[in-house]
Amino acid sequence: MICLALPTGALLDESLERLARSGVIELGRDEIGRKLMVEKDGLRVVLVRPSDVPAYVDHGAADLGIVGKDSLLEFPGSRYELLDLGFGACSMVVAVPEASALSGPETWPPLLRVATKYPHCTAVQMQGLGQTVEVVRLHGSVELAPLVGLVDAIVDLTASGRTLRANRLRVVWTAFDSSARLVANQASLKTRGSHLLDVVQRLRGEGA
């Protein structure tokens, strides 16, 4: 039985729709309910937090997984990235208060203090710019942090920018774009390749 890890939250509905359209499995939210695992049509589906999908795939608890590119970059591992599924589009950005004097990277101070839920991504992206940062890791909404003087800026995901604008923040730099990806466990792809590739081909043929 192939095991597929799906992310709860924003990507779940589109993941289920894509799986149904491609003929992999038809599974509705009502069928899932509060379950964390569903077995149907020879497929085991596990529902986990988006940030946990990479771990389930890396360690072989799931053969395949659907997860945002941001989570793959935040939690490096040994899985294979097979497909860009084309939904869940968003961007990892640096944002500052509207009244801030900061704009592009050339205006940032030698030490930039940032709040984020993505410390690894932040460190890697800032290193690529040659920018020294002090990272304040937060687990809740990061938008408040620069408004009360905790940090100079935030590094966060945004899709429409609506939340940033509502909190009087503006984007000054985009680190990378993210979307949902299909990933596979390395060992599973070698030992159960034909079964997994059938799922991959179905998802690839459906398109975004």
C-alpha positions in Angstrom: 0.0 0.0 0.0 1.4 3.4 -1.1 1.4 6.0 1.7 0.8 9.6 0.8 1.4 12.5 3.2 -0.9 15.4 2.7 -0.6 18.8 4.5 -3.4 20.1 6.6 -4.3 23.7 6.2 -4.2 25.9 3.1 -3.0 23.3 0.7 -5.3 20.4 1.7 -8.4 21.3 -0.4 -6.4 21.8 -3.6 -4.4 18.7 -2.9 -7.6 16.6 -2.7 -9.0 18.2 -5.8 -5.9 17.5 -7.8 -5.8 13.9 -6.6 -9.4 13.4 -7.6 -9.0 15.0 -11.0 -6.0 12.9 -11.8 -7.8 9.7 -10.8 -5.4 8.8 -8.0 -8.0 8.9 -5.2 -11.3 10.6 -4.5 -11.4 11.7 -0.9 -13.5 14.5 0.5 -13.1 16.5 3.6 -16.3 14.9 5.0 -14.8 11.5 4.5 -11.7 12.6 6.4 -13.5 14.3 9.2 -11.1 14.3 12.2 -9.2 11.3 11.0 -5.4 11.5 10.8 -5.2 8.5 8.4 -7.5 7.1 5.8 -7.0 3.9 3.7 -8.9 3.7 0.4 -8.4 2.2 -3.0 -5.0 0.8 -2.2 -3.7 4.1 -0.9 -3.0 5.2 2.6 -3.4 8.9 3.2 -1.9 10.5 6.3 -2.8 14.1 7.3 0.1 16.0 8.9 1.2 19.6 9.5 2.8 21.1 6.4 6.1 21.4 8.2 6.0 17.7 9.1 5.5 16.3 5.6 9.3 16.4 4.8 10.1 14.4 7.9 7.5 11.7 7.1 8.8 11.4 3.5 12.5 11.5 4.5 12.2 8.8 7.1 10.1 6.5 4.9 6.8 6.7 6.9 5.3 8.1 3.7 6.3 7.1 0.1 5.0 10.4 -1.4 4.1 13.8 0.0 2.6 17.1 -1.2 4.2 20.1 0.5 5.0 23.7 -0.2 8.4 24.6 -1.6 8.9 26.8 1.4 8.8 23.8 3.8 11.2 21.8 1.6 13.7 24.7 1.8 13.2 25.2 5.5 13.7 21.5 6.3 16.5 20.2 4.0 16.5 16.4 3.6 17.1 13.5 1.3 13.8 13.3 -0.5 13.3 13.7 -4.3 11.3 16.6 -5.6 9.3 15.2 -8.5 6.7 17.8 -9.6 5.7 21.4 -9.3 1.9 20.9 -8.9 1.3 24.6 -9.7 -1.1 25.5 -6.9 -0.6 27.2 -3.5 1.4 30.0 -5.1 3.0 32.4 -2.7 6.3 34.2 -2.1 8.8 34.4 0.8 9.4 38.1 1.3 11.1 40.7 3.5 8.6 43.3 4.7 9.0 46.4 6.8 6.6 49.0 8.4 5.2 51.5 5.9 7.0 54.3 7.7 10.4 52.5 7.7 13.3 54.1 5.8 14.4 50.7 4.6 13.7 49.6 1.0 15.9 47.3 -1.0 18.9 45.4 0.4 21.2 48.3 -0.4 19.5 50.3 2.4 19.6 47.7 5.1 21.9 48.2 8.1 25.0 46.0 8.6 23.0 44.0 11.1 19.4 43.5 10.2 17.1 42.2 12.9 14.2 40.1 11.5 11.3 38.1 12.9 10.3 34.9 11.1 8.9 31.4 11.4 11.5 30.3 8.8 14.9 30.7 10.4 16.7 28.4 8.1 15.3 29.9 4.9 16.1 33.4 6.3 19.7 32.5 7.2 20.4 30.9 3.8 18.8 33.8 1.8 20.5 36.5 3.7 23.8 34.7 3.5 23.3 34.7 -0.3 23.0 38.5 -0.1 26.0 38.9 2.1 23.7 40.3 4.7 24.3 39.8 8.5 21.1 39.1 10.4 19.8 38.6 13.9 16.9 36.2 13.6 14.1 36.3 16.2 12.1 33.1 15.8 8.4 33.5 16.4 5.6 30.9 16.3 2.6 33.2 16.0 1.9 36.1 13.8 5.1 37.9 12.9 3.5 41.1 11.6 3.3 42.7 15.1 7.1 42.4 15.7 8.4 45.3 13.7 5.4 47.5 14.6 6.4 47.4 18.3 10.1 47.8 17.7 11.2 44.2 18.3 12.8 43.9 14.9 13.5 45.9 11.8 11.7 43.6 9.4 9.9 40.3 9.0 10.5 37.3 6.6 7.3 35.6 5.9 5.1 33.9 3.2 2.5 36.0 1.4 0.1 35.2 -1.3 -2.0 38.3 -1.9 -0.2 40.7 0.5 -3.5 41.5 2.1 -2.4 40.6 5.7 0.8 42.7 5.2 -1.2 45.7 4.0 -3.7 45.3 6.9 -0.8 45.6 9.3 0.8 48.6 7.5 3.7 46.6 6.2 5.2 46.7 2.7 7.4 44.3 0.8 11.0 45.4 0.2 12.5 42.2 -1.2 11.3 38.8 -2.5 13.5 35.9 -1.6 11.8 33.2 -3.7 8.4 32.0 -5.0 6.8 28.9 -3.6 4.1 26.4 -4.7 3.0 22.9 -3.9 5.4 20.1 -4.8 5.2 16.3 -5.0 8.1 14.7 -3.2 9.1 11.0 -2.8 11.2 9.0 -0.4 14.4 7.9 -2.1 14.2 4.2 -1.1 10.5 4.0 -2.0 11.3 5.3 -5.5 13.9 2.6 -6.0 12.0 -0.3 -4.5 8.4 0.5 -5.4 9.2 2.7 -8.5 6.5 1.3 -10.8 3.7 1.9 -8.3 4.9 5.4 -7.4 5.5 6.4 -11.0 1.9 5.5 -11.9 0.7 8.1 -9.3 3.3 10.6 -10.5 2.3 10.2 -14.2 -1.4 10.6 -13.3 -0.6 13.9 -11.4 1.7 15.1 -14.2 -0.9 14.4 -16.9 -3.6 16.3 -15.0 -1.6 19.6 -15.1 -2.3 22.7 -13.0 
